[in-house]
Each structure stands twice: as structure tokens, then as C-alpha cells.
């Protein structure tokens, strides 16, 4: 299956739950506790970059095997 098709299916499912993919963003830090995951995100707003930290119940690391999301988790906490 082509990458663009997989992304379209993924986005359609996210929209069903009120979620959307944000472009121009980059995960730069990740800290996991027992109850939540704290993510630091770099966003491009016009000509400027802004850092934003948010807490989530979970994070999906769909950015590859050597990704920031996987590198930020303790061993044994991701699959």
C-alpha cells in the first residue's frame, strides 16, 4: 500500500475521534510517567519557532524505529 494511502486512512480515523495531524511540528522531547506522557513540541508559526509542552494519556510513535518518540521512552515501555 502506498504511503499517501496509509496516511489518508490514518487521518480519516483520527478525524472520527476529533483529532488531526499537525504539520510543521516536531517532537523534541518526551517524558513518561505512570499516568501520562509529557511531550515537548517545536512548532513553526510563520517565520518563528515556538516550543510547547503538553501532557497526554498516550503518544503514538509512528515516526520510525530510530525516532524521537521511541528514544524518549524507557526500555521496555514501547513496542
C-alpha positions as CSV (number, residue, x, y, z in Angstrom):
1,X,0.0,0.0,0.0
2,X,1.4,3.4,-0.9
3,X,2.4,5.8,1.9
4,X,-0.1,8.5,0.9
5,X,-2.9,6.0,1.1
6,X,-1.8,4.8,4.5
7,X,-1.6,8.4,5.7
8,X,-5.1,9.2,4.3
9,X,-6.6,6.2,6.2
10,X,-4.8,7.2,9.4
11,X,-6.1,10.8,9.2
12,X,-9.6,9.7,8.4
13,X,-9.7,7.5,11.6
14,X,-8.2,10.3,13.7
15,X,-10.9,12.7,12.5
16,X,-13.6,10.3,13.8
17,X,-12.3,11.0,17.3
18,X,-11.8,14.7,16.9
19,X,-8.1,14.5,16.3
20,X,-6.0,15.9,13.5
21,X,-2.4,15.6,12.2
22,X,-0.5,18.9,12.7
23,X,2.1,19.7,10.0
24,X,5.1,22.0,10.7
25,X,5.6,20.3,14.1
26,X,8.4,18.3,15.6
27,X,8.6,16.2,18.8
28,X,11.8,17.3,20.5
29,X,11.3,15.8,24.0
30,X,9.3,13.1,25.7
31,X,9.0,12.2,29.4
32,X,6.7,9.3,30.5
33,X,5.3,8.8,34.0
34,X,2.9,6.1,35.2
35,X,-0.2,8.3,34.4
36,X,0.7,10.5,31.5
37,X,3.3,11.3,28.8
38,X,4.7,14.9,28.6
39,X,5.7,15.9,25.1
40,X,7.7,18.9,24.1
41,X,6.8,20.0,20.6
42,X,8.5,22.5,18.3
43,X,6.0,24.3,16.1
44,X,6.7,26.7,13.2
45,X,4.4,29.7,13.4
46,X,5.0,31.9,10.4
47,X,8.7,32.7,10.4
48,X,9.2,31.7,14.1
49,X,9.6,28.5,16.0
50,X,7.8,28.0,19.3
51,X,8.2,25.3,22.0
52,X,5.1,23.9,23.5
53,X,4.8,21.3,26.3
54,X,1.6,19.2,26.7
55,X,0.6,16.2,28.7
56,X,-1.3,13.2,27.1
57,X,-2.6,9.9,28.2
58,X,-0.6,8.2,25.4
59,X,1.5,9.0,22.4
60,X,1.7,7.1,19.1
61,X,5.3,6.9,17.8
62,X,4.7,6.5,14.0
63,X,7.9,8.2,13.0
64,X,10.2,5.2,12.5
65,X,12.4,2.9,14.6
66,X,15.0,5.4,15.5
67,X,12.5,8.2,16.2
68,X,12.5,10.8,18.9
69,X,9.3,9.2,20.4
70,X,11.0,5.8,20.8
71,X,14.3,7.2,22.0
72,X,12.4,9.2,24.7
73,X,10.8,6.1,26.3
74,X,12.5,3.9,28.9
75,X,13.4,0.5,27.5
76,X,10.6,-2.0,27.6
77,X,7.9,0.7,27.5
78,X,7.2,0.7,23.8
79,X,6.6,-1.8,21.1
